[in-house]
Amino acid sequence: MQARAGRRFLTLRSIRSKLLFSFVAVILLPLLTLGVLGPFLSARTLESEATGHTWQLIHQVTRNIEFYVRQTESIISVVDANPDVETFLERGSSERQFSSTAREAALQLLQSLSDAHPEIAGILVVSADDRPLSNEIQPITRDPLTAESWYRQAVDNPHVVQLLPRPIGRNLRSNHEYSADEVVSIVKAVMDPSGREVRGVVLIDLRLQVMKAIFDDLTVGLGGFLYIVAPGGAIVYTPVNPIVYRVRDEWLQGTRAISVRRIHGEDYQIVSQASDYTQWKTVGVFPLNEIMRQVSSLRTYSLIIAGITVLIALMVAVFFTSGIARPVIELRSLMKEAEEGNLGVRFEGRQADEIGDLGKSFNTMIEEVQKLIEMVYHEQQSKREAELKILQEQIKPHFLYNTLDTIQWMAQEHDAQDIVKVVGALTSLFRIGLSRGREMIHLSEELEHVNSYLIIQKARYEDKFDFSLCAEDAVLPCMVLKLTLQPLVENAIYHGVKERRGHGTVRVEALRRDGMLVMRVRDDGVGMTAEKLAEVRALLSAAHPHGEGPSGYGIHNVHERIQLTFGGSFGLRFESAPGAGTTVEVLHPLLTADAVAALTQGGPPAAPQGSREVP
């Protein structure tokens, strides 16, 4: 009982441990994989999404700013095309030539444009001879406006609109009392109709408040922001954020740039894109630490959920493994008892699954083992009885040989040579037919056996037929299935030469052809019709022969023995015609004694050559 309990415990520990380990591995592997790769993949995904979102915002901001700048440039074109403004810009026109009505109309145009576009803080037209025209913007001093840097930039690049962020230090003031930090100046030269001479410059101050409205509705992640920087590093617009002034110009090189930089001990991703129209760069900055905080929070919740899941899964695994292991342990215990000799055990489980099937198979196996034991017992008992009978029967062949020797000796004493010859043939026939239980004998022995048979038959039929045996020397040592030729010779005598009128002949030959041993039995008897020949050939291929008499079965048995032993390419071949006799060829593999040994020991076959007549 203790050994059985110990085996039960070991089996329990083994099966249950393996099943629990498998369940836990299946559960923990994906959880650990998600726990390790999840945060990394989440961080990469969030970072990629944040970057893609930032690119979209930058593209949106760039388009909006380009829209306002293009709109402002269109307003400049409207001002430039106005006839009253054209009169004002004509070189050499004086205040007296420019009537008050025309001036009033031009100012009214400027005012209407300012009123229609709230983002415009003021419009100023300056002629080439330093005469200003504006409702909101006037010179502070009498210094010439044509010498101002903004004026010179427009004149130097007459076909390109100039964007001047934070126009500090210019000789202008506005009636609206706004500072230079609150506007962006958009300046463009006005050309004469020939396009060769600058007639003046139009300056429009665009309120940065319009950009603030664009940026107010945009957010870049958690803690991120956008700002605009002009060529040379001048900031056009930025929300209040100290990080802006820590971003270096070399980090924003190129039309599009993206990099991760460390500022104040934290990693920031900086994304920038330049406008082909304004040349300004929209820059997006957002902290990567915020993403990692989200990932950390996600990891914490994931670990909590994973822990609860593992706990529940372990309880379920213990329940299921117990249900699976219990019948297996019971079946294993029953097997141990059966190994110890107790064949009365049976599995009594009622499971309708694979384990139940296994238990039924175990019960069937035990029953079959019991039957086999009983059968083996009876077979052994029968075998011992058969061995005793065989031992008793071994006396009979020796007695027969001794009796035949006595008859032969007595015949010699009375000089009865014909009796001596027949008895000697009969003795040889028995000796070779028994051949100590061997299934294969030398061809020379097979021919000797046939020769003895023919001697006996010739003595019986006297001068009814003659016979001859001929074989090549090369094939005489070959091994053949014994009692192959005797049934064929018997068939040649009984169904061939015996049925003909007059004297007949039976000839037995053995030769080598196409790498095979060919044994041939010829007779010049009555032969066979085509129908009879077809019947004989069908007899050879039939699984259960229905030949006429014992010879039909004998021929089929010879053919079947050869094919079963050596394969379908060997066996008997019949040729016959009415009145022309019958020829039977035996196709047999070339096997010497060494070749037969090679079949079981791997030795090489040998094949001698030559021929001689067998008497």
C-alpha distance (Angstrom), angle and dihedral (degrees) to the residues before:
residue distance angle dihedral
M1 . . .
Q2 3.79 . .
A3 3.82 91.5 .
R4 3.80 89.9 48.1
A5 3.81 91.0 49.1
G6 3.79 90.0 48.1
R7 3.79 91.7 51.4
R8 3.79 89.5 47.3
F9 3.80 90.2 51.8
L10 3.81 93.3 48.0
T11 3.79 91.6 46.9
L12 3.78 90.9 46.1
R13 3.76 91.3 50.1
S14 3.79 92.7 46.7
I15 3.80 99.7 45.8
R16 3.77 97.5 37.0
S17 3.80 92.5 44.3
K18 3.78 91.7 51.0
L19 3.78 93.2 47.2
L20 3.81 92.2 45.9
F21 3.77 90.7 47.0
S22 3.81 90.3 50.5
F23 3.82 92.7 48.7
V24 3.79 92.6 46.1
A25 3.81 91.8 46.4
V26 3.79 91.5 50.6
I27 3.81 90.1 48.8
L28 3.79 100.0 40.8
L29 3.78 98.4 41.1
P30 3.81 96.0 67.8
L31 3.80 91.4 37.4
L32 3.80 92.5 52.1
T33 3.77 90.5 43.8
L34 3.77 90.8 52.1
G35 3.81 90.5 42.8
V36 3.80 92.6 54.1
L37 3.79 102.0 32.9
G38 3.81 96.9 29.1
P39 3.81 97.8 72.6
F40 3.79 91.5 42.1
L41 3.78 92.6 49.2
S42 3.80 91.0 42.2
A43 3.80 91.2 51.9
R44 3.79 91.2 48.5
T45 3.80 91.1 46.5
L46 3.80 94.4 47.1
E47 3.78 90.9 45.7
S48 3.80 91.0 48.6
E49 3.78 91.6 47.5
A50 3.80 91.6 46.9
T51 3.79 90.5 49.8
G52 3.80 92.6 47.5
H53 3.80 90.6 47.4
T54 3.80 90.5 49.5
W55 3.82 91.0 51.2
Q56 3.79 89.4 52.4
L57 3.80 92.1 49.7
I58 3.80 92.0 47.6
H59 3.78 90.6 50.3
Q60 3.81 90.6 48.5
V61 3.83 93.0 48.5
T62 3.81 91.4 46.8
R63 3.81 91.7 52.5
N64 3.81 92.3 47.8
I65 3.79 93.6 49.9
E66 3.80 91.4 45.6
F67 3.80 87.4 51.5
Y68 3.81 92.7 55.4
V69 3.79 92.7 44.2
R70 3.81 92.4 48.8
Q71 3.79 89.4 47.0
T72 3.79 89.8 51.7
E73 3.80 90.5 48.6
S74 3.81 88.1 52.3
I75 3.82 89.1 52.3
I76 3.82 88.8 52.4
S77 3.81 88.6 52.8
V78 3.83 89.7 51.2
V79 3.80 90.1 51.8
D80 3.79 91.8 45.5
A81 3.82 92.3 51.4
N82 3.82 95.5 49.9
P83 3.87 110.5 111.4
D84 3.78 93.6 -140.4
V85 3.82 90.9 51.9
E86 3.80 89.3 46.7
T87 3.81 89.4 54.1
F88 3.77 89.5 49.0
L89 3.80 92.2 51.8
E90 3.81 95.2 49.5
R91 3.77 107.8 119.0
G92 3.79 112.5 -113.0
S93 3.81 96.8 19.2
S94 3.80 111.4 136.1
E95 3.76 132.4 -152.5
R96 3.79 88.6 -99.3
Q97 3.82 92.3 52.5
F98 3.87 90.5 47.9
S99 3.79 99.9 68.3
S100 3.72 122.8 -141.9
T101 3.79 89.2 -117.2
A102 3.81 92.1 56.6
R103 3.78 90.5 44.9
E104 3.75 91.2 49.4
A105 3.82 90.4 49.7
A106 3.80 92.3 49.5
L107 3.81 92.1 48.7
Q108 3.77 89.6 46.6
L109 3.83 88.7 54.7
L110 3.80 91.2 51.4
Q111 3.78 91.4 47.4
S112 3.79 93.5 48.9
L113 3.80 90.5 51.0
S114 3.82 91.1 50.0
D115 3.79 91.1 48.5
A116 3.80 92.5 48.2
H117 3.79 92.3 51.2
P118 3.80 112.6 44.3
E119 3.80 90.6 -173.6
I120 3.85 88.4 69.4
A121 3.81 111.9 90.1
G122 3.81 94.8 -175.5
I123 3.82 146.7 -22.1
L124 3.81 123.9 -138.8
V125 3.81 127.9 -175.8
V126 3.82 116.9 -165.0
S127 3.81 120.2 -173.0
A128 3.76 123.5 -142.2
D129 3.82 89.4 -105.3
D130 3.83 91.3 57.3
R131 3.81 101.2 -99.4
P132 3.86 115.3 143.8
L133 3.80 126.7 -148.6
S134 3.83 119.4 -169.7
N135 3.79 145.1 120.9
E136 3.81 97.7 -147.1
I137 3.81 108.1 22.2
Q138 3.85 124.6 64.2
P139 3.79 134.3 168.0
I140 3.77 115.5 -96.5
T141 3.82 94.8 -148.5
R142 3.78 135.4 14.7
D143 3.77 91.5 -103.3
P144 3.80 109.6 127.0
L145 3.80 114.1 -92.6
T146 3.78 89.6 -151.1
A147 3.79 87.6 70.7
E148 3.82 92.6 56.8
S149 3.81 116.8 113.9
W150 3.79 93.0 -123.5
Y151 3.82 90.2 53.0
R152 3.80 92.3 48.5
Q153 3.84 91.6 49.2
A154 3.79 90.7 54.3
V155 3.82 92.7 46.9
D156 3.81 92.2 47.1
N157 3.85 90.6 52.1
P158 3.81 102.3 31.4
H159 3.81 96.8 166.3
V160 3.81 98.1 47.4
V161 3.77 127.0 71.8
Q162 3.82 112.3 -122.0
L163 3.80 121.1 -139.0
L164 3.80 114.2 -157.4
P165 3.83 114.7 -175.2
R166 3.79 117.9 -157.2
P167 3.87 96.9 1.5
I168 3.81 96.4 -151.7
G169 3.83 121.5 176.0
R170 3.79 100.7 20.6
N171 3.84 122.4 141.3
L172 3.81 93.7 -113.5
R173 3.76 138.6 98.1
S174 3.81 133.2 -170.9
N175 3.75 130.7 -135.8
H176 3.81 87.9 -135.6
E177 3.80 92.2 62.9
Y178 3.79 97.4 -130.9
S179 3.79 122.1 156.1
A180 3.80 127.1 -124.3
D181 3.81 89.2 -108.2
E182 3.80 89.7 64.3
V183 3.82 99.8 56.7
V184 3.78 144.5 48.0
S185 3.79 116.3 -143.0
I186 3.80 116.8 -136.7
V187 3.80 111.4 -164.2
K188 3.81 131.8 -178.6
A189 3.80 133.3 170.3
V190 3.84 121.4 -119.4
M191 3.80 113.1 -135.7
D192 3.82 129.4 -155.8
P193 3.83 117.7 -111.2
S194 3.81 90.8 -91.5
G195 3.79 90.4 56.5
R196 3.82 91.8 -132.6
E197 3.80 103.7 97.3
V198 3.81 131.4 52.4
R199 3.81 110.2 -127.4
G200 3.79 95.0 -176.0
V201 3.79 146.5 -54.7
V202 3.81 132.8 -90.8
L203 3.83 116.5 -149.2
I204 3.79 123.3 -169.1
D205 3.79 122.8 -175.7
L206 3.82 109.7 -145.1
R207 3.79 115.7 -157.8
L208 3.81 115.5 -120.2
Q209 3.79 85.9 -144.1
V210 3.79 87.2 84.0
M211 3.81 89.6 59.1
K212 3.78 90.4 47.4
A213 3.80 87.7 56.5
I214 3.81 89.1 53.1
F215 3.82 93.3 49.5
D216 3.79 96.7 42.4
D217 3.80 92.5 70.7
L218 3.81 94.0 47.7
T219 3.81 127.4 83.0
V220 3.79 127.4 -177.8
G221 3.77 108.0 -152.2
L222 3.80 117.4 -70.0
G223 3.79 111.3 -29.8
G224 3.81 95.2 -2.6
F225 3.79 128.3 126.9
L226 3.82 144.5 179.7
Y227 3.77 130.5 -129.2
I228 3.81 138.8 171.2
V229 3.77 125.6 -124.7
A230 3.81 127.8 -172.5
P231 3.82 126.0 -140.3
G232 3.78 108.7 -73.7
G233 3.80 93.5 36.0
A234 3.80 99.7 -80.1
I235 3.77 110.4 149.0
V236 3.81 112.4 -126.5
Y237 3.77 97.8 -175.3
T238 3.79 135.5 -11.6
P239 3.79 135.9 161.8
V240 3.76 117.0 -118.4
N241 3.79 103.6 -75.5
P242 3.81 128.7 131.9
I243 3.81 92.2 -148.1
V244 3.83 90.2 72.6
Y245 3.78 93.1 71.8
R246 3.83 91.4 50.8
V247 3.80 93.3 60.5
R248 3.80 109.4 100.1
D249 3.79 124.3 -141.0
E250 3.83 92.2 -126.3
W251 3.82 89.1 62.2
L252 3.83 89.0 63.2
Q253 3.79 100.1 51.6
G254 3.80 117.5 141.5
T255 3.78 134.1 25.2
R256 3.83 91.2 -73.8
A257 3.77 123.6 21.6
I258 3.81 135.1 172.6
S259 3.78 126.6 177.9
V260 3.79 142.7 148.3
R261 3.81 114.5 -122.7
R262 3.77 132.9 178.9
I263 3.83 113.6 -125.6
H264 3.79 123.3 173.7
G265 3.79 91.0 -11.4
E266 3.81 95.0 -53.4
D267 3.81 131.6 100.0
Y268 3.80 116.6 -117.4
Q269 3.74 128.7 -174.3
I270 3.80 111.1 -138.7
V271 3.80 119.1 -161.2
S272 3.81 123.8 -179.3
Q273 3.79 138.2 176.1
A274 3.81 128.5 -175.7
S275 3.81 123.3 -140.0
D276 3.78 114.5 -124.6
Y277 3.80 89.0 -148.0
T278 3.79 105.8 42.8
Q279 3.86 97.5 22.1
W280 3.80 86.9 -137.8
K281 3.77 118.8 134.0
T282 3.77 122.7 -133.8
V283 3.81 108.3 -149.7
G284 3.80 126.3 -162.4
V285 3.81 120.5 -162.3
F286 3.80 125.9 -177.1
P287 3.83 131.9 162.4
L288 3.79 118.0 -112.6
N289 3.79 90.4 -154.5
E290 3.79 89.0 72.0
I291 3.79 88.9 58.4
M292 3.81 90.7 49.4
R293 3.80 89.6 50.4
Q294 3.78 89.1 55.3
V295 3.80 90.2 47.2
S296 3.80 91.0 48.7
S297 3.78 90.4 51.0
L298 3.79 90.1 48.0
R299 3.81 90.5 49.0
T300 3.81 91.7 51.6
Y301 3.79 92.8 51.9
S302 3.81 90.2 44.0
L303 3.82 91.9 53.0
I304 3.79 91.5 49.4
I305 3.79 91.8 50.0
A306 3.81 91.1 43.5
G307 3.81 91.7 51.3
I308 3.79 92.3 51.5
T309 3.80 90.4 45.5
V310 3.81 92.2 50.6
L311 3.79 92.0 48.8
I312 3.81 92.6 51.2
A313 3.81 91.1 42.8
L314 3.81 91.6 51.7
M315 3.78 91.9 52.7
V316 3.80 90.8 48.6
A317 3.83 90.2 45.6
V318 3.82 91.8 52.6
F319 3.80 90.1 50.4
F320 3.79 94.2 48.6
T321 3.81 96.0 41.9
S322 3.79 89.9 52.4
G323 3.80 90.5 52.2
I324 3.82 91.5 48.8
A325 3.80 97.6 40.7
R326 3.81 98.3 46.8
P327 3.85 98.1 69.1
V328 3.81 90.9 38.4
I329 3.81 90.1 54.0
E330 3.77 90.7 48.1
L331 3.81 91.2 49.2
R332 3.79 90.8 48.6
S333 3.80 90.5 51.8
L334 3.79 90.8 51.3
M335 3.80 90.1 50.6
K336 3.80 90.5 52.9
E337 3.80 90.1 52.7
A338 3.79 90.2 48.7
E339 3.82 89.8 51.0
E340 3.79 88.6 54.5
G341 3.81 90.3 55.5
N342 3.79 103.6 -94.3
L343 3.82 102.1 129.8
G344 3.78 93.2 167.3
V345 3.84 93.5 81.5
R346 3.82 119.8 109.7
F347 3.80 133.5 -174.2
E348 3.80 109.1 -120.2
G349 3.82 100.9 -175.8
R350 3.79 118.4 134.9
Q351 3.82 98.9 -154.7
A352 3.80 114.6 139.4
D353 3.79 93.3 -152.1
E354 3.80 139.0 79.7
I355 3.82 91.8 -68.2
G356 3.82 89.7 53.5
D357 3.82 89.0 50.1
L358 3.80 89.2 48.8
G359 3.81 90.0 52.2
K360 3.81 91.4 50.5
S361 3.80 89.4 48.7
F362 3.81 88.8 50.6
N363 3.81 90.9 53.0
T364 3.81 90.5 47.6
M365 3.80 90.7 48.4
I366 3.81 92.1 51.8
E367 3.79 90.5 49.8
E368 3.81 91.2 48.4
V369 3.80 90.9 48.2
Q370 3.80 89.8 53.3
K371 3.79 90.2 50.1
L372 3.79 91.5 47.3
I373 3.79 91.3 50.2
E374 3.78 90.6 52.2
M375 3.81 91.3 45.3
V376 3.81 92.4 48.7
Y377 3.79 89.4 49.4
H378 3.79 91.9 53.2
E379 3.83 91.6 42.7
Q380 3.79 91.9 51.9
Q381 3.77 89.8 49.1
S382 3.81 90.5 49.3
K383 3.78 90.7 45.5
R384 3.80 92.3 55.0
E385 3.79 89.5 50.0
A386 3.84 90.9 48.8
E387 3.80 91.8 48.8
L388 3.76 89.1 53.2
K389 3.82 90.7 50.9
I390 3.80 91.6 47.6
L391 3.77 89.8 51.5
Q392 3.76 88.8 52.2
E393 3.83 93.1 46.2
Q394 3.83 92.2 51.8
I395 3.78 87.4 75.1
K396 3.85 92.1 63.8
P397 3.90 100.4 64.9
H398 3.79 90.7 48.3
F399 3.76 90.4 48.4
L400 3.83 89.7 49.1
Y401 3.83 93.0 49.2
N402 3.82 90.8 48.2
T403 3.81 91.5 48.3
L404 3.83 92.0 49.7
D405 3.81 90.3 48.5
T406 3.83 88.9 52.1
I407 3.83 91.4 50.2
Q408 3.81 91.1 47.7
W409 3.81 91.1 49.3
M410 3.82 92.0 48.8
A411 3.84 90.5 48.8
Q412 3.79 90.2 51.7
E413 3.80 88.6 50.4
H414 3.82 88.7 56.1
D415 3.82 92.4 40.6
A416 3.84 92.1 -118.9
Q417 3.81 96.1 152.3
D418 3.76 94.7 171.3
I419 3.78 90.0 57.5
V420 3.81 90.0 45.9
K421 3.79 90.4 52.8
V422 3.82 94.7 48.9
V423 3.80 94.2 44.7
G424 3.82 90.7 48.1
A425 3.80 89.9 50.9
L426 3.80 91.2 48.6
T427 3.80 90.7 49.7
S428 3.84 90.9 50.3
L429 3.81 89.9 46.1
F430 3.81 92.1 55.4
R431 3.79 93.9 41.7
I432 3.80 95.4 52.4
G433 3.83 93.0 38.1
L434 3.81 90.4 57.6
S435 3.84 95.7 34.8
R436 3.81 91.6 172.0
G437 3.78 92.5 -69.8
R438 3.81 95.4 -59.2
E439 3.80 115.1 149.7
M440 3.83 95.6 -158.7
I441 3.81 125.8 46.8
H442 3.80 135.9 173.6
L443 3.81 117.0 -80.6
S444 3.79 88.2 -120.8
E445 3.81 89.1 59.7
E446 3.81 91.4 47.1
L447 3.81 90.0 51.7
E448 3.81 90.5 47.5
H449 3.81 88.7 51.7
V450 3.84 90.9 51.4
N451 3.79 90.3 45.2
S452 3.83 90.4 54.4
Y453 3.80 90.1 48.3
L454 3.83 91.9 50.4
I455 3.82 91.3 48.7
I456 3.80 90.1 55.2
Q457 3.82 92.9 45.4
K458 3.83 92.4 46.8
A459 3.80 89.3 51.8
R460 3.79 87.6 52.1
Y461 3.82 97.1 47.2
E462 3.83 94.9 31.3
D463 3.83 108.5 -162.5
K464 3.80 97.5 -0.4
F465 3.82 92.6 107.9
D466 3.80 145.5 -2.7
F467 3.78 126.1 -141.8
S468 3.79 139.8 -158.8
L469 3.81 135.6 -171.5
C470 3.80 123.2 -152.2
A471 3.80 128.6 177.5
E472 3.79 138.4 164.9
D473 3.78 115.0 -111.9
A474 3.81 89.4 -127.2
V475 3.78 93.1 64.5
L476 3.80 101.9 41.1
P477 3.85 93.8 87.7
C478 3.81 91.1 48.6
M479 3.77 117.8 115.5
V480 3.82 118.3 -121.4
L481 3.77 136.8 175.4
K482 3.79 105.8 -89.2
L483 3.81 121.3 -115.3
T484 3.81 90.9 27.1
L485 3.81 99.0 125.3
Q486 3.84 102.1 34.0
P487 3.85 95.8 73.0
L488 3.81 89.8 48.3
V489 3.83 92.4 49.7
E490 3.79 89.5 47.1
N491 3.82 89.4 51.9
A492 3.84 90.3 49.1
I493 3.81 91.2 52.9
Y494 3.80 100.3 43.2
H495 3.83 99.1 37.3
G496 3.79 99.8 27.1
V497 3.81 124.1 32.7
K498 3.83 95.1 17.1
E499 3.80 91.1 60.2
R500 3.80 95.9 49.2
R501 3.77 127.7 83.8
G502 3.75 116.5 -108.3
H503 3.76 131.9 0.5
G504 3.83 120.6 -15.7
T505 3.78 138.7 -166.7
V506 3.81 133.7 -138.9
R507 3.80 117.2 -164.7
V508 3.82 125.3 -171.5
E509 3.83 118.6 -164.6
A510 3.81 135.7 178.6
L511 3.80 124.9 -168.1
R512 3.77 144.0 147.5
R513 3.84 118.1 -103.7
D514 3.82 131.7 167.3
G515 3.80 92.0 -13.0
M516 3.82 92.6 -52.7
L517 3.77 136.8 101.4
V518 3.80 110.0 -114.4
M519 3.81 118.6 -163.6
R520 3.79 114.1 -172.0
V521 3.83 131.1 -166.3
R522 3.84 114.4 -166.5
D523 3.79 129.6 -176.6
D524 3.79 132.4 175.3
G525 3.76 94.0 -143.6
V526 3.79 130.7 126.7
G527 3.81 94.1 -62.8
M528 3.80 125.4 -153.8
T529 3.75 136.6 -78.6
A530 3.79 119.7 -118.1
E531 3.81 90.4 -102.9
K532 3.79 92.7 50.7
L533 3.82 91.1 46.8
A534 3.82 89.9 51.9
E535 3.81 89.3 49.3
V536 3.83 91.0 52.4
R537 3.79 92.1 48.6
A538 3.81 90.2 49.0
L539 3.81 87.5 50.4
L540 3.81 89.8 58.9
S541 3.82 92.9 53.8
A542 3.82 95.6 42.6
A543 3.80 118.3 107.2
H544 3.84 90.7 -146.1
P545 3.83 111.5 27.6
H546 3.77 122.9 -143.1
G547 3.82 98.6 -169.4
E548 3.77 125.0 155.5
G549 3.77 111.1 -93.7
P550 3.79 131.2 -26.8
S551 3.81 94.0 -51.3
G552 3.80 91.4 64.2
Y553 3.78 90.5 56.0
G554 3.82 90.8 43.3
I555 3.81 93.3 55.1
H556 3.81 91.6 46.6
N557 3.80 91.7 47.8
V558 3.84 92.0 51.5
H559 3.80 90.6 49.4
E560 3.83 92.9 46.1
R561 3.83 93.9 46.7
I562 3.80 91.1 53.7
Q563 3.80 94.3 47.0
L564 3.79 94.5 44.7
T565 3.80 90.3 49.8
F566 3.81 101.7 40.3
G567 3.83 107.9 14.2
G568 3.78 140.6 -99.9
S569 3.82 96.0 -61.5
F570 3.83 90.3 71.0
G571 3.81 132.0 61.5
L572 3.82 139.3 78.5
R573 3.82 129.3 -23.2
F574 3.86 120.7 -167.7
E575 3.81 127.3 -156.7
S576 3.83 121.7 174.7
A577 3.79 144.8 147.1
P578 3.81 131.7 -170.9
G579 3.83 110.0 -84.9
A580 3.84 92.5 1.2
G581 3.79 99.4 85.2
T582 3.78 130.2 -124.2
T583 3.80 133.1 -78.7
V584 3.78 121.8 -160.7
E585 3.81 119.4 -169.3
V586 3.79 122.1 -161.9
L587 3.83 111.8 -154.7
H588 3.81 106.2 -156.1
P589 3.82 130.7 165.8
L590 3.80 118.1 -105.5
L591 3.80 104.5 -106.8
T592 3.78 126.3 163.3
A593 3.79 123.4 -170.8
D594 3.81 87.3 -93.5
A595 3.78 90.1 51.2
V596 3.80 91.4 51.7
A597 3.80 88.8 50.1
A598 3.82 88.8 49.8
L599 3.80 90.2 59.0
T600 3.79 88.9 66.9
Q601 3.82 102.7 20.6
G602 3.83 103.3 31.4
G603 3.83 94.6 -114.5
P604 3.84 120.6 153.7
P605 3.85 119.4 -103.8
A606 3.81 122.7 -117.4
A607 3.86 129.5 -151.1
P608 3.83 122.7 -169.4
Q609 3.81 122.2 -160.7
G610 3.85 139.5 -142.6
S611 3.83 134.4 74.0
R612 3.77 140.4 -117.0
E613 3.81 138.8 175.2
V614 3.80 115.4 -102.6
P615 3.80 110.8 -145.0
